Amino acid sequence: MEMKKVLKYAMEIGECMLVSGAGVSRVEDTISRICKAYGAKEANVFSITSSIVTTIEDEKGEILTQTKRIRSYKTDFTKLDELNQLSRYMCKRNFRKKRKLKRKISEIKKGKVVVFTEEVLTSAVIAAAWTSFYGGGITEGIIAMIAGAFVAVLARYIKILAPNEMVLNFLLSFFVAAFAYISAKFGLTEDYGKIIIGNIMLLVPGVAFVNALRDMIGGDMMSGILRVCESILLAVFLAAGSFMALM
């Protein structure tokens, strides 16, 4: 397989891994191993949360460089595991038919199609579970379940209008806090705080924050700091949305 194609497919795998929740060290190592497995003499990969840059030198001494810009993330550990297995298979057996490799990458990118109703039900159940975990009763759990379902619906349609994820989180947290407070005003519940917390847990960037700490511990300070700053800003917008609704 031509090195240009190898670099192209390696970058596609790395991009999909980063979007799915992989740490930058894993992405850099995967791209480097794939390129070297197909004959690259040297592979230099640099990745941060929003960009991947790879430069390789082939057997003839030709230098090839490619850049990928990352604009959004969607954590998917199933897809991440499949990409990891594919990269290992590539390094061991060396795909010779690029059509087969291209089809496999495309299949992983598409992933399992999640029905919208399943997404709404999952959001509702998780919100209710977190509310119960923090001490909410049956009434609070039911209200949290309704709010969680609306969060999933609003997240899909407001995302079209929201310029970025921070504004989206602000609007969603505003809705959650307003819904819980109005429920309390109508006498449906006395502890609306548990409902707010249970639904806010749907929006907290926990995976991003853990990845940030992992990156910094692994020596990728720039990527770690960027992830931490992004997580803190998202948390601030969540708190601001809830505060504005209660005000």
C-alpha positions as CSV (number, residue, x, y, z in Angstrom):
1,M,0.0,0.0,0.0
2,E,1.3,3.5,-0.9
3,M,2.5,5.5,2.1
4,K,0.1,8.4,1.2
5,K,-2.8,6.0,1.6
6,V,-1.3,4.6,4.8
7,L,-0.9,8.0,6.3
8,K,-4.5,8.9,5.2
9,Y,-6.0,5.9,6.9
10,A,-3.9,6.1,10.0
11,M,-5.0,9.8,10.4
12,E,-8.6,8.8,9.9
13,I,-8.3,6.2,12.7
14,G,-6.5,8.6,15.0
15,E,-9.1,11.3,14.4
16,C,-12.0,8.9,15.2
17,M,-10.2,7.7,18.3
18,L,-9.7,11.2,19.6
19,V,-13.3,12.1,18.9
20,S,-14.5,9.0,20.7
21,G,-12.6,9.8,23.9
22,A,-9.1,8.5,23.6
23,G,-6.2,10.3,25.2
24,V,-3.7,12.0,23.0
25,S,-0.9,9.7,23.9
26,R,-2.9,6.7,22.7
27,V,-3.7,8.5,19.4
28,E,-0.1,9.5,18.8
29,D,1.1,5.9,19.5
30,T,-1.5,4.3,17.3
31,I,-0.7,6.5,14.3
32,S,3.0,6.1,14.7
33,R,2.8,2.3,15.0
34,I,0.5,2.0,11.9
35,C,2.8,4.1,9.8
36,K,5.9,2.2,10.9
37,A,4.2,-1.2,10.3
38,Y,3.8,-0.3,6.6
39,G,7.4,0.8,6.1
40,A,7.8,4.4,7.4
41,K,11.3,5.0,8.5
42,E,10.3,7.7,10.9
43,A,6.9,8.9,12.2
44,N,6.4,12.1,14.2
45,V,2.9,12.7,15.5
46,F,1.7,15.7,17.5
47,S,-1.8,15.8,18.9
48,I,-3.8,18.1,21.1
49,T,-7.5,18.2,21.8
50,S,-8.3,20.1,18.5
51,S,-5.7,19.0,16.1
52,I,-3.5,16.1,14.9
53,V,-0.3,16.7,12.8
54,T,1.7,13.8,11.5
55,T,4.9,13.8,9.4
56,I,6.5,10.6,8.2
57,E,9.5,9.7,6.1
58,D,9.1,6.7,3.8
59,E,11.8,4.3,2.6
60,K,12.8,6.5,-0.3
61,G,13.3,9.5,2.0
62,E,10.2,11.4,0.9
63,I,8.6,13.5,3.6
64,L,4.8,13.4,3.9
65,T,2.7,15.5,6.3
66,Q,-1.0,15.6,7.0
67,T,-3.2,17.6,9.5
68,K,-6.6,16.9,10.9
69,R,-8.7,19.5,12.6
70,I,-11.0,18.2,15.4
71,R,-14.1,20.3,16.0
72,S,-16.4,18.1,18.1
73,Y,-16.4,15.1,20.4
74,K,-18.8,12.3,21.2
75,T,-17.5,9.8,23.7
76,D,-18.1,6.2,22.4
77,F,-16.1,3.5,24.1
78,T,-17.4,0.8,21.8
79,K,-16.2,2.6,18.8
80,L,-12.9,3.3,20.6
81,D,-12.4,-0.5,21.3
82,E,-13.1,-1.4,17.7
83,L,-10.6,1.2,16.4
84,N,-8.0,-0.2,18.8
85,Q,-8.6,-3.7,17.6
86,L,-8.4,-2.6,14.0
87,S,-5.1,-0.8,14.6
88,R,-3.6,-3.9,16.2
89,Y,-4.8,-6.0,13.3
90,M,-3.2,-3.6,10.8
91,C,0.1,-3.7,12.6
92,K,0.2,-7.5,12.7
93,R,-1.3,-8.6,9.4
94,N,-0.8,-5.5,7.2
95,F,-3.9,-4.9,5.0
96,R,-2.9,-5.1,1.4
97,K,-6.3,-4.3,-0.1
98,K,-7.1,-0.7,0.6
99,R,-10.8,-1.3,-0.3
100,K,-11.2,-3.7,2.6
101,L,-9.5,-1.3,5.0
102,K,-11.5,1.6,3.8
103,R,-14.8,-0.3,4.2
104,K,-13.8,-1.4,7.7
105,I,-13.0,2.1,8.8
106,S,-16.3,3.4,7.3
107,E,-18.2,0.7,9.2
108,I,-16.6,1.7,12.5
109,K,-17.2,5.4,11.9
110,K,-20.9,4.8,11.3
111,G,-21.2,2.6,14.4
112,K,-24.4,1.3,15.8
113,V,-27.4,3.4,14.9
114,V,-29.0,4.5,18.2
115,V,-32.7,5.1,17.8
116,F,-33.8,8.5,19.1
117,T,-36.4,7.0,21.5
118,E,-33.6,4.8,23.0
119,E,-31.5,7.9,23.6
120,V,-34.4,9.7,25.2
121,L,-35.3,6.8,27.5
122,T,-31.6,6.3,28.5
123,S,-31.3,10.0,29.4
124,A,-34.5,9.8,31.5
125,V,-33.4,6.7,33.4
126,I,-29.9,8.1,34.1
127,A,-31.3,11.3,35.4
128,A,-33.7,9.5,37.7
129,A,-30.9,7.2,38.9
130,W,-28.6,10.1,39.8
131,T,-31.5,11.9,41.5
132,S,-32.2,8.8,43.7
133,F,-28.4,8.4,44.3
134,Y,-28.2,11.9,45.8
135,G,-31.2,11.3,48.1
136,G,-34.2,12.1,46.0
137,G,-37.5,10.3,46.6
138,I,-39.9,8.6,44.2
139,T,-41.6,11.9,43.3
140,E,-38.2,13.6,42.6
141,G,-37.2,10.6,40.5
142,I,-40.2,10.8,38.3
143,I,-39.8,14.6,37.8
144,A,-36.1,14.0,37.0
145,M,-37.0,11.3,34.5
146,I,-39.4,13.7,32.7
147,A,-36.7,16.5,32.7
148,G,-34.0,14.0,31.5
149,A,-36.2,13.0,28.6
150,F,-36.7,16.7,27.6
151,V,-32.9,17.3,27.9
152,A,-32.3,14.6,25.3
153,V,-34.9,16.1,23.0
154,L,-33.7,19.7,23.4
155,A,-30.1,18.7,23.1
156,R,-30.8,17.4,19.6
157,Y,-32.8,20.4,18.3
158,I,-31.1,23.2,20.2
159,K,-27.7,22.0,19.0
160,I,-28.6,23.2,15.5
161,L,-29.0,26.8,16.8
162,A,-26.4,26.9,19.5
163,P,-23.0,28.2,18.2
164,N,-21.0,26.0,20.5
165,E,-21.2,23.3,23.2
166,M,-20.9,25.9,26.1
167,V,-24.0,27.8,25.0
168,L,-25.8,24.5,24.5
169,N,-24.9,23.4,28.1
170,F,-26.0,26.8,29.4
171,L,-29.4,26.5,27.8
172,L,-29.9,22.9,28.9
173,S,-29.0,23.6,32.5
174,F,-31.3,26.7,32.5
175,F,-34.2,24.5,31.3
176,V,-33.4,21.8,34.0
177,A,-33.3,24.3,36.9
178,A,-36.4,26.1,35.7
179,F,-38.3,22.9,35.3
180,A,-37.4,21.7,38.7
181,Y,-38.1,25.0,40.4
182,I,-41.5,25.3,38.7
183,S,-42.3,21.8,39.8
184,A,-41.5,22.9,43.4
185,K,-43.7,26.0,43.1
186,F,-46.7,23.9,42.0
187,G,-46.1,21.7,45.1
188,L,-45.0,18.6,43.3
189,T,-41.8,18.4,45.2
190,E,-40.0,20.1,48.1
191,D,-36.4,19.2,47.2
192,Y,-35.9,20.5,43.7
193,G,-32.1,20.6,44.2
194,K,-31.9,16.9,43.9
195,I,-33.7,17.0,40.6
196,I,-31.3,19.7,39.3
197,I,-28.2,17.7,40.3
198,G,-29.5,14.5,38.8
199,N,-30.0,16.1,35.4
200,I,-26.9,18.2,35.5
201,M,-24.9,14.9,35.8
202,L,-26.0,14.2,32.3
203,L,-24.1,17.2,31.1
204,V,-21.0,17.2,33.3
205,P,-17.8,16.6,31.2
206,G,-16.4,13.9,33.4
207,V,-14.6,11.9,30.7
208,A,-12.9,15.0,29.3
209,F,-11.7,15.9,32.8
210,V,-10.3,12.4,33.5
211,N,-8.6,12.4,30.1
212,A,-7.1,15.8,31.0
213,L,-5.5,14.5,34.2
214,R,-4.3,11.4,32.4
215,D,-2.7,13.5,29.7
216,M,-0.9,15.6,32.2
217,I,0.3,12.6,34.2
218,G,1.6,11.1,31.0
219,G,3.6,14.2,30.2
220,D,1.2,15.8,27.6
221,M,0.9,19.0,29.5
222,M,-0.4,21.2,26.7
223,S,-3.2,18.8,25.8
224,G,-4.0,18.3,29.5
225,I,-4.2,22.0,30.2
226,L,-6.5,22.6,27.2
227,R,-8.8,19.8,28.3
228,V,-8.9,21.0,31.9
229,C,-9.7,24.6,30.7
230,E,-12.5,23.3,28.5
231,S,-14.0,21.2,31.2
232,I,-13.9,24.0,33.7
233,L,-15.6,26.4,31.2
234,L,-18.3,23.9,30.5
235,A,-18.9,23.4,34.3
236,V,-19.0,27.2,34.7
237,F,-21.7,27.5,32.0
238,L,-23.7,24.7,33.6
239,A,-23.6,26.5,36.9
240,A,-24.4,29.8,35.3
241,G,-27.5,28.4,33.5
242,S,-28.9,26.9,36.7
243,F,-28.2,30.1,38.6
244,M,-29.9,32.3,36.0
245,A,-33.0,30.1,36.1
246,L,-33.2,30.2,39.8
247,M,-32.7,34.0,39.8
